[in-house]
Amino acid sequence: MQRSFNRWVLNRLVVLLPVVCLALSGCAATKVTQVWRDEGYRPVKLKNVLVIALAEIPTVQREIESRFAKQFQDRGITVTEGYRVITADQRNAPDARDVVAAKVRELGVDSVLIIERNSGRTETAYIPGMTIVHGSGYGMGGGGTAVVASSQPMAPTTQGYEHTNKFFGMQTQLYDAGTGKIVWFMQTETRMSGPLQEEIKPYVAAVSAKLFGERFF
């Protein structure tokens, strides 16, 4: 009977594996879709950065900037969140670039990190229905007699359904404050499993790991 039970467990795993994978795919996941750096840029280590998130929702802007700020602070780098020094009206004004440039000179930063939303997308997959059954196999009964475990339904067949994943794209750009030129760029795509605010932490962690791996700071 042990062999029959093992076969039953194996069959259960084979049936359930696609469902488990689907459930895991709903978790937050950020992947890099494009990355670029100026290979000719060889700065002395950057030590003072201004972080600006171009988000329409103030709470989202603050969350992104604060998360990045913590990443810099944990590495002993001086950082200023944009929301603390630039108002929403200033960010949306026609002369926003001049406002940022003025703040760069005032704060004495050597770099500016700008984060902005990119276009998102949706992805729909059809998940077929399934029936969970006992597996078939042979075991040994009392007295050494062979016992056959027949296949019997354990639960009714489930209905197929459509599953939709939503993704949002982000662009993260690092500028040299002295020249005003972009020196590093990364585009990412993050799968959403809940509200946007819940995806910010894993997104920032993924981008920060790549950014600090470039050894600009």
N, CA, C and O of each residue as an XYZ file, in Angstrom:
868
protein
N       0.823     -1.211      0.000
C       0.000      0.000      0.000
C       0.855      1.258      0.000
O       0.426      2.303     -0.490
N       2.076      1.163      0.553
C       2.948      2.338      0.594
C       3.272      2.821     -0.812
O       3.318      4.024     -1.069
N       3.501      1.853     -1.743
C       3.835      2.230     -3.111
C       2.650      2.925     -3.773
O       2.822      3.883     -4.527
N       1.449      2.433     -3.485
C       0.250      3.065     -4.041
C       0.093      4.475     -3.502
O      -0.272      5.398     -4.230
N       0.371      4.626     -2.224
C       0.253      5.951     -1.614
C       1.268      6.919     -2.226
O       0.949      8.079     -2.491
N       2.500      6.429     -2.449
C       3.520      7.282     -3.046
C       3.114      7.720     -4.449
O       3.309      8.876     -4.826
N       2.540      6.777     -5.232
C       2.096      7.119     -6.578
C       0.984      8.168     -6.516
O       0.937      9.088     -7.332
N       0.094      8.016     -5.540
C      -0.992      8.990     -5.363
C      -0.441     10.375     -5.063
O      -0.908     11.369     -5.620
N       0.560     10.442     -4.175
C       1.176     11.729     -3.853
C       1.816     12.335     -5.086
O       1.672     13.533     -5.330
N       2.528     11.524     -5.875
C       3.174     12.024     -7.082
C       2.154     12.589     -8.060
O       2.356     13.658     -8.637
N       1.053     11.857     -8.241
C       0.011     12.340     -9.150
C      -0.584     13.652     -8.674
O      -0.877     14.540     -9.475
N      -0.757     13.768     -7.385
C      -1.286     15.014     -6.810
C      -0.349     16.172     -7.116
O      -0.796     17.256     -7.490
N       0.953     15.943     -6.956
C       1.928     17.008     -7.203
C       1.933     17.418     -8.661
O       2.014     18.607     -8.969
N       1.847     16.448     -9.564
C       1.850     16.761    -10.994
C       0.637     17.599    -11.349
O       0.739     18.533    -12.144
N      -0.512     17.274    -10.768
C      -1.736     18.020    -11.062
C      -1.694     19.424    -10.481
O      -2.134     20.385    -11.112
N      -1.156     19.528     -9.265
C      -1.190     20.796     -8.560
C      -0.058     21.737     -8.930
O      -0.160     22.936     -8.671
N       1.035     21.232     -9.536
C       2.193     22.058     -9.823
C       1.866     23.295    -10.647
O       2.336     24.379    -10.303
N       1.072     23.185    -11.737
C       0.762     24.405    -12.489
C       0.043     25.445    -11.656
O       0.251     26.645    -11.836
N      -0.815     24.984    -10.731
C      -1.546     25.926     -9.894
C      -0.599     26.628     -8.936
O      -0.725     27.830     -8.706
N       0.358     25.876     -8.371
C       1.337     26.471     -7.461
C       2.170     27.517     -8.200
O       2.397     28.612     -7.685
N       2.624     27.176     -9.411
C       3.422     28.114    -10.195
C       2.636     29.368    -10.504
O       3.182     30.471    -10.488
N       1.341     29.200    -10.790
C       0.497     30.353    -11.083
C       0.382     31.242     -9.865
O       0.443     32.468     -9.967
N       0.213     30.613     -8.702
C       0.093     31.411     -7.477
C       1.368     32.189     -7.225
O       1.323     33.353     -6.825
N       2.514     31.545     -7.458
C       3.779     32.240     -7.248
C       3.963     33.373     -8.236
O       4.579     34.385     -7.899
N       3.446     33.232     -9.450
C       3.607     34.272    -10.452
C       2.848     35.524    -10.086
O       3.109     36.595    -10.636
N       1.898     35.402     -9.150
C       1.154     36.584     -8.726
C       1.923     37.417     -7.722
O       1.523     38.539     -7.413
N       3.030     36.879     -7.203
C       3.814     37.629     -6.236
C       4.592     38.734     -6.936
O       4.821     38.688     -8.144
N       4.994     39.735     -6.144
C       5.740     40.846     -6.726
C       7.043     40.347     -7.311
O       7.756     39.570     -6.676
N       7.359     40.787     -8.518
C       8.610     40.399     -9.161
C       9.030     41.506    -10.104
O       8.269     41.904    -10.986
N      10.239     42.001     -9.917
C      10.775     43.063    -10.780
C      11.879     42.490    -11.644
O      12.793     41.833    -11.146
N      11.794     42.739    -12.926
C      12.858     42.291    -13.833
C      13.369     43.477    -14.646
O      12.632     44.415    -14.949
N      14.642     43.402    -14.983
C      15.281     44.454    -15.775
C      14.981     44.204    -17.245
O      15.204     43.102    -17.746
N      14.477     45.220    -17.938
C      14.201     45.088    -19.368
C      15.229     45.830    -20.213
O      15.391     45.532    -21.397
N      15.924     46.793    -19.615
C      16.956     47.514    -20.350
C      17.879     48.210    -19.361
O      17.412     48.751    -18.358
N      19.174     48.205    -19.626
C      20.123     48.903    -18.773
C      21.244     49.474    -19.640
O      21.658     48.862    -20.625
N      21.720     50.644    -19.260
C      22.781     51.312    -20.013
C      23.619     52.148    -19.054
O      23.101     52.679    -18.071
N      24.902     52.264    -19.337
C      25.759     53.155    -18.581
C      26.777     53.782    -19.520
O      27.152     53.195    -20.535
N      27.210     54.968    -19.170
C      28.242     55.661    -19.930
C      29.587     55.043    -19.554
O      30.125     55.313    -18.481
N      30.114     54.226    -20.432
C      31.356     53.512    -20.130
C      32.551     54.462    -20.000
O      33.573     54.109    -19.412
N      32.412     55.656    -20.546
C      33.503     56.615    -20.442
C      33.455     57.438    -19.172
O      34.339     58.259    -18.929
N      32.429     57.227    -18.357
C      32.275     58.004    -17.118
C      33.041     57.331    -15.995
O      32.729     56.206    -15.605
N      34.044     58.024    -15.479
C      34.870     57.487    -14.395
C      34.974     58.530    -13.287
O      35.990     59.217    -13.181
N      33.939     58.656    -12.459
C      33.956     59.684    -11.433
C      34.691     59.258    -10.177
O      34.905     58.071     -9.930
N      35.072     60.249     -9.391
C      35.430     59.947     -8.012
C      34.120     59.488     -7.378
O      33.052     59.902     -7.826
N      34.171     58.654     -6.361
C      32.956     58.109     -5.771
C      31.942     59.225     -5.451
O      32.275     60.203     -4.782
N      30.707     59.062     -5.936
C      29.644     60.023     -5.648
C      29.231     59.878     -4.181
O      29.144     58.767     -3.659
N      28.979     61.007     -3.528
C      28.719     60.964     -2.085
C      27.474     61.728     -1.647
O      27.083     61.662     -0.482
N      26.857     62.446     -2.567
C      25.719     63.286     -2.178
C      24.703     63.281     -3.313
O      24.994     63.779     -4.400
N      23.520     62.729     -3.078
C      22.554     62.524     -4.157
C      21.189     63.134     -3.809
O      20.747     63.104     -2.661
N      20.549     63.678     -4.823
C      19.175     64.176     -4.725
C      18.290     63.175     -5.451
O      18.532     62.866     -6.618
N      17.261     62.664     -4.770
C      16.360     61.662     -5.348
C      15.016     62.320     -5.670
O      14.374     62.912     -4.803
N      14.613     62.204     -6.920
C      13.350     62.802     -7.354
C      12.499     61.745     -8.049
O      12.908     61.184     -9.066
N      11.317     61.475     -7.503
C      10.369     60.554     -8.126
C       9.267     61.371     -8.792
O       8.563     62.129     -8.125
N       9.118     61.221    -10.091
C       8.106     61.971    -10.834
C       6.802     61.183    -10.818
O       6.416     60.572    -11.815
N       6.138     61.209     -9.676
C       4.878     60.488     -9.493
C       3.732     61.482     -9.311
O       3.889     62.511     -8.653
N       2.592     61.166     -9.895
C       1.453     62.058     -9.798
C       0.816     62.037     -8.413
O       0.254     63.035     -7.962
N       0.908     60.888     -7.745
C       0.316     60.747     -6.410
C       1.370     61.076     -5.361
O       2.395     60.398     -5.298
N       1.149     62.096     -4.536
C       2.155     62.517     -3.550
C       2.633     61.392     -2.633
O       3.824     61.299     -2.332
N       1.699     60.528     -2.182
C       2.102     59.453     -1.275
C       3.035     58.456     -1.967
O       3.948     57.912     -1.347
N       2.794     58.228     -3.249
C       3.661     57.325     -4.014
C       5.036     57.963     -4.195
O       6.060     57.292     -4.061
N       5.053     59.254     -4.498
C       6.324     59.972     -4.643
C       7.151     59.862     -3.368
O       8.338     59.538     -3.416
N       6.526     60.129     -2.241
C       7.249     60.086     -0.965
C       7.742     58.681     -0.644
O       8.854     58.500     -0.148
N       6.906     57.694     -0.932
C       7.297     56.316     -0.633
C       8.515     55.903     -1.458
O       9.449     55.296     -0.933
N       8.502     56.232     -2.743
C       9.630     55.873     -3.607
C      10.897     56.594     -3.154
O      11.946     55.972     -2.992
N      10.796     57.900     -2.953
C      11.970     58.680     -2.556
C      12.511     58.233     -1.207
O      13.724     58.138     -1.020
N      11.621     57.960     -0.276
C      12.059     57.552      1.063
C      12.719     56.177      1.040
O      13.694     55.938      1.753
N      12.184     55.272      0.217
C      12.780     53.934      0.108
C      14.182     54.013     -0.480
O      15.103     53.355      0.004
N      14.339     54.817     -1.524
C      15.670     54.981     -2.112
C      16.607     55.677     -1.119
O      17.780     55.321     -1.006
N      16.079     56.662     -0.408
C      16.896     57.394      0.556
C      17.478     56.453      1.600
O      18.643     56.577      1.978
N      16.665     55.515      2.060
C      17.155     54.559      3.062
C      18.279     53.692      2.493
O      19.243     53.376      3.192
N      18.149     53.314      1.231
C      19.202     52.514      0.604
C      20.525     53.278      0.598
O      21.579     52.703      0.869
N      20.468     54.571      0.289
C      21.687     55.389      0.286
C      22.216     55.600      1.705
O      23.415     55.473      1.952
N      21.318     55.922      2.630
C      21.727     56.173      4.008
C      22.389     54.949      4.622
O      23.359     55.074      5.369
N      21.871     53.769      4.311
C      22.452     52.539      4.851
C      23.895     52.325      4.380
O      24.645     51.554      4.978
N      24.266     53.012      3.310
C      25.623     52.910      2.769
C      26.466     54.143      3.084
O      27.547     54.327      2.524
N      25.961     54.982      3.983
C      26.710     56.152      4.414
C      26.757     57.276      3.395
O      27.661     58.110      3.439
N      25.792     57.312      2.470
C      25.759     58.332      1.421
C      24.743     59.419      1.797
O      23.625     59.110      2.212
N      25.129     60.667      1.653
C      24.223     61.767      1.946
C      23.141     61.822      0.872
O      23.442     61.755     -0.320
N      21.890     61.944      1.289
C      20.784     61.911      0.337
C      19.690     62.885      0.759
O      19.455     63.094      1.949
N      19.025     63.479     -0.231
C      17.903     64.375      0.019
C      16.727     63.919     -0.829
O      16.862     63.735     -2.038
N      15.568     63.736     -0.194
C      14.371     63.395     -0.950
C      13.825     64.647     -1.619
O      13.782     65.716     -1.010
N      13.413     64.512     -2.865
C      12.922     65.654     -3.623
C      11.728     66.343     -3.005
O      11.617     67.567     -3.083
N      10.820     65.580     -2.385
C       9.612     66.197     -1.835
C       9.912     67.161     -0.692
O       9.085     68.009     -0.356
N      11.092     67.031     -0.098
C      11.448     67.916      1.006
C      11.924     69.293      0.542
O      11.883     70.258      1.305
N      12.376     69.381     -0.713
C      12.980     70.639     -1.169
C      12.324     71.218     -2.430
O      12.579     72.367     -2.791
N      11.480     70.423     -3.095
C      10.819     70.891     -4.311
C       9.322     70.644     -4.183
O       8.898     69.507     -3.974
N       8.527     71.686     -4.305
C       7.075     71.540     -4.172
C       6.480     70.925     -5.436
O       7.125     70.867     -6.483
N       5.238     70.470     -5.312
C       4.548     69.882     -6.458
C       4.389     70.911     -7.573
O       4.547     70.584     -8.749
N       4.076     72.152     -7.206
C       3.926     73.208     -8.210
C       5.237     73.454     -8.950
O       5.246     73.670    -10.162
N       6.335     73.418     -8.214
C       7.637     73.623     -8.851
C       7.984     72.480     -9.793
O       8.538     72.708    -10.868
N       7.662     71.252     -9.399
C       7.957     70.096    -10.253
C       7.167     70.126    -11.549
O       7.642     69.666    -12.587
N       5.956     70.671    -11.484
C       5.077     70.679    -12.654
C       5.157     71.973    -13.462
O       4.468     72.123    -14.471
N       5.992     72.898    -13.019
C       6.107     74.191    -13.716
C       6.936     74.035    -14.994
O       7.752     73.119    -15.099
N       6.724     74.934    -15.967
C       7.491     74.885    -17.222
C       9.002     74.984    -16.999
O       9.786     74.435    -17.773
N       9.405     75.689    -15.931
C      10.832     75.863    -15.662
C      11.336     74.875    -14.606
O      12.275     75.174    -13.868
N      10.706     73.692    -14.537
C      11.067     72.690    -13.524
C      12.542     72.310    -13.592
O      13.180     72.080    -12.564
N      13.075     72.245    -14.801
C      14.489     71.876    -14.958
C      15.388     72.912    -14.291
O      16.378     72.557    -13.651
N      15.046     74.190    -14.440
C      15.835     75.252    -13.812
C      15.714     75.200    -12.296
O      16.671     75.483    -11.575
N      14.522     74.834    -11.818
C      14.312     74.717    -10.369
C      15.210     73.629     -9.796
O      15.855     73.817     -8.764
N      15.244     72.477    -10.487
C      16.082     71.368    -10.029
C      17.554     71.771    -10.053
O      18.302     71.472     -9.122
N      17.962     72.451    -11.120
C      19.366     72.877    -11.239
C      19.737     73.810    -10.093
O      20.840     73.730     -9.552
N      18.813     74.695     -9.727
C      19.067     75.626     -8.619
C      19.218     74.863     -7.307
O      20.078     75.197     -6.491
N      18.387     73.840     -7.099
C      18.455     73.051     -5.875
C      19.745     72.238     -5.824
O      20.327     72.037     -4.758
N      20.176     71.780     -6.979
C      21.436     71.034     -7.041
C      22.590     71.904     -6.558
O      23.431     71.455     -5.779
N      22.625     73.156     -7.028
C      23.696     74.075     -6.599
C      23.553     74.421     -5.121
O      24.543     74.485     -4.393
N      22.319     74.641     -4.684
C      22.079     75.016     -3.288
C      22.478     73.909     -2.323
O      23.077     74.169     -1.279
N      22.141     72.672     -2.678
C      22.416     71.531     -1.795
C      23.842     71.013     -1.939
O      24.333     70.308     -1.058
N      24.508     71.351     -3.032
C      25.864     70.872     -3.247
C      25.931     69.394     -3.550
O      26.926     68.743     -3.233
N      24.874     68.841     -4.168
C      24.875     67.417     -4.497
C      25.764     67.163     -5.713
O      25.989     68.057     -6.529
N      26.261     65.943     -5.819
C      27.099     65.596     -6.969
C      26.374     64.683     -7.953
O      26.916     64.346     -9.006
N      25.144     64.284     -7.609
C      24.387     63.409     -8.507
C      22.885     63.561     -8.250
O      22.461     63.963     -7.167
N      22.101     63.230     -9.267
C      20.642     63.296     -9.160
C      20.070     61.992     -9.698
O      20.395     61.572    -10.809
N      19.216     61.355     -8.900
C      18.545     60.125     -9.313
C      17.088     60.464     -9.601
O      16.366     60.918     -8.713
N      16.658     60.246    -10.837
C      15.281     60.564    -11.225
C      14.547     59.276    -11.587
O      15.027     58.474    -12.388
N      13.379     59.097    -10.983
C      12.568     57.905    -11.204
C      11.230     58.339    -11.785
O      10.582     59.242    -11.256
N      10.818     57.700    -12.867
C       9.529     58.034    -13.459
C       8.835     56.795    -13.991
O       9.471     55.801    -14.341
N       7.520     56.880    -14.043
C       6.693     55.767    -14.497
C       6.786     55.616    -16.006
O       6.804     56.597    -16.749
N       6.844     54.380    -16.432
C       6.825     54.058    -17.848
C       5.483     53.407    -18.159
O       4.685     53.176    -17.250
N       5.226     53.113    -19.411
C       3.955     52.497    -19.774
C       3.843     51.105    -19.153
O       4.840     50.395    -19.019
N       2.632     50.725    -18.779
C       2.387     49.405    -18.222
C       1.734     48.500    -19.253
O       1.501     48.901    -20.394
N       1.442     47.273    -18.835
C       0.784     46.338    -19.738
C       0.058     45.277    -18.924
O       0.287     45.145    -17.722
N      -0.812     44.524    -19.578
C      -1.500     43.403    -18.945
C      -1.216     42.137    -19.745
O      -0.954     42.191    -20.946
N      -1.273     41.011    -19.066
C      -0.995     39.716    -19.685
C      -2.030     38.726    -19.176
O      -2.131     38.495    -17.971
N      -2.799     38.141    -20.086
C      -3.877     37.227    -19.703
C      -3.555     35.812    -20.177
O      -3.170     35.602    -21.327
N      -3.719     34.849    -19.274
C      -3.486     33.446    -19.604
C      -4.714     32.629    -19.225
O      -5.369     32.919    -18.224
N      -5.025     31.619    -20.010
C      -6.152     30.737    -19.703
C      -5.656     29.524    -18.924
O      -4.737     28.831    -19.360
N      -6.270     29.272    -17.768
C      -5.898     28.143    -16.921
C      -6.966     27.065    -17.075
O      -8.103     27.273    -16.652
N      -6.632     25.921    -17.668
C      -7.640     24.872    -17.886
C      -8.104     24.244    -16.578
O      -7.405     24.294    -15.565
N      -9.292     23.655    -16.618
C      -9.815     22.968    -15.435
C      -9.044     21.692    -15.175
O      -8.245     21.258    -16.005
N      -9.291     21.076    -13.995
C      -8.564     19.855    -13.649
C      -9.402     18.998    -12.733
O     -10.350     19.478    -12.112
N      -9.048     17.719    -12.648
C      -9.674     16.791    -11.721
C      -8.587     16.122    -10.891
O      -7.627     15.590    -11.448
N      -8.720     16.140     -9.588
C      -7.756     15.496     -8.701
C      -8.214     14.058     -8.466
O      -9.352     13.826     -8.060
N      -7.328     13.092     -8.723
C      -7.702     11.686     -8.597
C      -6.678     10.934     -7.769
O      -5.548     11.380     -7.571
N      -7.123      9.755     -7.282
C      -6.182      8.809     -6.679
C      -5.259      8.290     -7.768
O      -5.687      8.116     -8.909
N      -3.994      8.040     -7.433
C      -3.107      7.414     -8.407
C      -3.294      5.901     -8.409
O      -3.788      5.341     -7.430
N      -2.910      5.237     -9.483
C      -2.975      3.774     -9.575
C      -1.619      3.184     -9.221
O      -0.585      3.783     -9.516
N      -1.616      2.024     -8.598
C      -0.354      1.383     -8.267
C      -0.588      0.071     -7.542
O      -1.726     -0.291     -7.244
N       0.478     -0.626     -7.266
C       0.391     -1.912     -6.593
C       1.041     -1.819     -5.226
O       2.055     -1.146     -5.039
N       0.438     -2.504     -4.289
C       1.005     -2.594     -2.964
C       0.839     -4.008     -2.454
O       0.264     -4.847     -3.146
N       1.318     -4.287     -1.286
C       1.221     -5.633     -0.727
C       0.230     -5.630      0.415
O       0.356     -4.850      1.359
N      -0.746     -6.497      0.327
C      -1.722     -6.617      1.395
C      -1.268     -7.636      2.420
O      -0.124     -8.090      2.400
N      -2.175     -7.992      3.314
C      -1.848     -8.970      4.331
C      -1.525    -10.322      3.715
O      -2.175    -10.746      2.760
N      -0.542    -10.983      4.251
C      -0.170    -12.297      3.748
C       0.589    -12.248      2.443
O       0.758    -13.286      1.803
N       1.051    -11.093      2.022
C       1.844    -10.991      0.812
C       1.030    -10.930     -0.460
O       1.596    -11.008     -1.551
N      -0.298    -10.792     -0.356
C      -1.127    -10.713     -1.558
C      -1.033     -9.326     -2.177
O      -0.878     -8.331     -1.470
N      -1.131     -9.264     -3.527
C      -1.049     -7.987     -4.240
C      -2.385     -7.254     -4.142
O      -3.455     -7.855     -4.233
N      -2.289     -5.948     -3.957
C      -3.493     -5.110     -3.869
C      -3.379     -4.020     -4.914
O      -2.330     -3.385     -5.033
N      -4.445     -3.789     -5.679
C      -4.457     -2.740     -6.699
C      -5.234     -1.543     -6.186
O      -6.369     -1.673     -5.727
N      -4.604     -0.364     -6.269
C      -5.298      0.870     -5.875
C      -5.901      1.470     -7.132
O      -5.167      1.882     -8.031
N      -7.197      1.525     -7.209
C      -7.855      2.045     -8.407
C      -7.922      3.556     -8.385
O      -7.838      4.177     -7.326
N      -8.076      4.154     -9.579
C      -8.197      5.607     -9.694
C      -9.631      6.018     -9.414
O     -10.553      5.591    -10.108
N      -9.814      6.835     -8.412
C     -11.136      7.326     -8.055
C     -11.082      8.839     -7.892
O     -10.134      9.354     -7.300
N     -12.073      9.562     -8.398
C     -12.072     11.026     -8.238
C     -12.109     11.416     -6.770
O     -12.872     10.847     -5.991
N     -11.291     12.378     -6.397
C     -11.297     12.917     -5.041
C     -12.125     14.185     -4.954
O     -12.634     14.535     -3.889
N     -12.259     14.868     -6.075
C     -12.990     16.133     -6.079
C     -13.523     16.345     -7.479
O     -12.968     15.801     -8.433
N     -14.571     17.110     -7.628
C     -15.111     17.362     -8.967
C     -14.143     18.173     -9.812
O     -13.298     18.894     -9.281
N     -14.267     18.056    -11.117
C     -13.423     18.812    -12.039
C     -13.655     20.305    -11.849
O     -14.797     20.759    -11.781
N     -12.562     21.070    -11.763
C     -12.696     22.525    -11.619
C     -12.877     23.156    -12.988
O     -12.488     22.582    -14.004
N     -13.455     24.310    -13.006
C     -13.683     25.022    -14.253
C     -12.428     25.802    -14.661
O     -11.696     26.310    -13.811
N     -12.198     25.886    -15.949
C     -11.099     26.707    -16.435
C     -11.407     28.181    -16.217
O     -12.571     28.558    -16.086
N     -10.395     29.002    -16.178
C     -10.600     30.428    -15.949
C      -9.433     31.221    -16.530
O      -8.378     30.667    -16.836
N      -9.640     32.507    -16.673
C      -8.596     33.399    -17.167
C      -7.926     34.099    -15.994
O      -8.588     34.540    -15.054
N      -6.604     34.194    -16.063
C      -5.837     34.890    -15.024
C      -5.075     36.036    -15.677
O      -4.351     35.835    -16.653
N      -5.241     37.238    -15.133
C      -4.600     38.420    -15.710
C      -3.542     38.976    -14.774
O      -3.820     39.235    -13.603
N      -2.338     39.160    -15.280
C      -1.264     39.825    -14.542
C      -1.129     41.251    -15.052
O      -1.186     41.492    -16.258
N      -0.953     42.183    -14.147
C      -0.714     43.564    -14.521
C       0.739     43.925    -14.215
O       1.280     43.534    -13.181
N       1.355     44.666    -15.115
C       2.742     45.063    -14.958
C       2.859     46.579    -15.085
O       2.159     47.199    -15.885
N       3.746     47.166    -14.292
C       4.034     48.585    -14.481
C       5.526     48.751    -14.740
O       6.363     48.073    -14.143
N       5.829     49.663    -15.637
C       7.220     49.916    -15.992
C       7.746     51.158    -15.295
O       6.997     52.101    -15.040
N       9.034     51.154    -14.988
C       9.682     52.299    -14.355
C      11.021     52.553    -15.031
O      11.699     51.627    -15.477
N      11.387     53.832    -15.096
C      12.697     54.230    -15.596
C      13.459     54.918    -14.467
O      12.938     55.827    -13.820
N      14.669     54.487    -14.241
C      15.518     55.066    -13.201
C      16.767     55.613    -13.878
O      17.468     54.884    -14.580
N      17.046     56.894    -13.669
C      18.152     57.552    -14.366
C      19.062     58.275    -13.367
O      18.591     58.997    -12.488
N      20.354     58.068    -13.517
C      21.338     58.725    -12.666
C      22.071     59.790    -13.481
O      22.602     59.505    -14.555
N      22.096     61.024    -12.961
C      22.756     62.145    -13.638
C      23.953     62.619    -12.836
O      23.927     62.624    -11.605
N      24.994     63.015    -13.538
C      26.118     63.693    -12.907
C      25.710     65.154    -12.728
O      25.386     65.827    -13.707
N      25.720     65.649    -11.500
C      25.253     67.008    -11.227
C      26.148     68.063    -11.851
O      25.674     69.144    -12.201
N      27.419     67.773    -11.996
C      28.354     68.752    -12.553
C      28.146     69.011    -14.033
O      28.203     70.156    -14.483
N      27.906     67.949    -14.788
C      27.734     68.081    -16.236
C      26.276     68.072    -16.667
O      25.948     68.516    -17.768
N      25.398     67.569    -15.803
C      23.989     67.461    -16.156
C      23.699     66.314    -17.108
O      22.590     66.202    -17.631
N      24.693     65.460    -17.336
C      24.525     64.358    -18.283
C      24.118     63.067    -17.573
O      24.525     62.801    -16.443
N      23.313     62.288    -18.261
C      22.917     60.989    -17.723
C      24.101     60.028    -17.841
O      24.757     59.963    -18.881
N      24.367     59.285    -16.765
C      25.495     58.351    -16.767
C      25.045     56.905    -16.597
O      25.817     55.976    -16.837
N      23.792     56.720    -16.183
C      23.267     55.362    -15.986
C      21.761     55.381    -16.127
O      21.091     56.315    -15.684
N      21.237     54.338    -16.750
C      19.794     54.251    -17.004
C      19.357     52.805    -16.866
O      20.034     51.891    -17.335
N      18.220     52.606    -16.217
C      17.676     51.251    -16.143
C      16.161     51.288    -16.269
O      15.488     52.103    -15.639
N      15.646     50.397    -17.087
C      14.201     50.262    -17.246
C      13.787     48.924    -16.668
O      14.416     47.901    -16.940
N      12.728     48.930    -15.867
C      12.283     47.714    -15.212
C      10.794     47.501    -15.428
O      10.059     48.416    -15.800
N      10.376     46.271    -15.185
C       8.963     45.917    -15.249
C       8.632     45.109    -14.009
O       9.316     44.137    -13.690
N       7.583     45.514    -13.313
C       7.213     44.863    -12.063
C       5.796     44.308    -12.145
O       4.863     45.012    -12.530
N       5.645     43.041    -11.778
C       4.326     42.419    -11.745
C       3.577     42.890    -10.499
O       4.129     42.864     -9.399
N       2.349     43.313    -10.661
C       1.566     43.820     -9.546
C       0.695     42.713     -8.964
O      -0.066     42.062     -9.679
N       0.819     42.512     -7.651
C      -0.027     41.538     -6.969
C      -0.962     42.227     -5.992
O      -1.717     41.567     -5.278
N      -0.913     43.555     -5.958
C      -1.756     44.334     -5.055
C      -1.668     45.801     -5.425
O      -1.311     46.132     -6.556
N      -1.990     46.693     -4.486
C      -1.881     48.129     -4.758
C      -0.452     48.526     -5.123
O       0.506     47.878     -4.705
N      -0.320     49.585     -5.897
C       0.987     50.040     -6.354
C       1.943     50.276     -5.192
O       3.124     49.941     -5.280
N       1.434     50.857     -4.092
C       2.299     51.149     -2.947
C       2.977     49.895     -2.400
O       4.084     49.971     -1.868
N       2.317     48.738     -2.530
C       2.888     47.504     -1.999
C       4.031     46.970     -2.870
O       4.830     46.152     -2.416
N       4.104     47.433     -4.112
C       5.144     46.959     -5.015
C       6.403     47.826     -4.971
O       7.427     47.464     -5.551
N       6.331     48.960     -4.291
C       7.448     49.901     -4.292
C       8.682     49.328     -3.595
O       9.796     49.464     -4.100
N       8.494     48.697     -2.453
C       9.635     48.179     -1.687
C      10.452     47.167     -2.486
O      11.669     47.331     -2.579
N       9.839     46.117     -3.076
C      10.654     45.173     -3.860
C      11.247     45.815     -5.102
O      12.342     45.446     -5.528
N      10.531     46.779     -5.692
C      11.065     47.477     -6.868
C      12.333     48.246     -6.497
O      13.349     48.140     -7.184
N      12.274     49.015     -5.420
C      13.431     49.805     -4.993
C      14.597     48.897     -4.628
O      15.745     49.198     -4.954
N      14.312     47.800     -3.962
C      15.372     46.868     -3.580
C      16.078     46.300     -4.814
O      17.304     46.189     -4.839
N      15.290     45.940     -5.841
C      15.867     45.363     -7.062
C      16.712     46.394     -7.805
O      17.813     46.082     -8.258
N      16.202     47.622     -7.933
C      16.935     48.670     -8.647
C      18.196     49.059     -7.876
O      19.255     49.244     -8.476
N      18.092     49.183     -6.566
C      19.241     49.572     -5.754
C      20.372     48.562     -5.861
O      21.543     48.937     -5.923
N      20.021     47.279     -5.883
C      21.047     46.243     -5.997
C      21.836     46.406     -7.298
O      23.057     46.254     -7.315
N      21.128     46.717     -8.382
C      21.794     46.931     -9.669
C      22.613     48.219     -9.658
O      23.749     48.248    -10.131
N      22.028     49.272     -9.118
C      22.693     50.578     -9.103
C      23.995     50.534     -8.311
O      25.031     50.990     -8.796
N      23.951     49.995     -7.109
C      25.158     49.962     -6.279
C      26.173     48.957     -6.800
O      27.360     49.036     -6.481
N      25.702     48.018     -7.598
C      26.627     47.081     -8.237
C      27.493     47.751     -9.298
O      28.536     47.221     -9.682
N      27.053     48.926     -9.773
C      27.828     49.677    -10.777
C      28.977     50.458    -10.135
O      29.861     50.949    -10.837
N      28.967     50.573     -8.814
C      30.044     51.207     -8.048
C      30.236     52.689     -8.391
O      31.363     53.177     -8.464
N      29.117     53.397     -8.600
C      29.210     54.848     -8.749
C      29.430     55.518     -7.402
O      30.038     56.585     -7.311
N      28.918     54.865     -6.347
C      28.928     55.482     -5.015
C      29.947     54.791     -4.107
O      30.098     55.171     -2.947
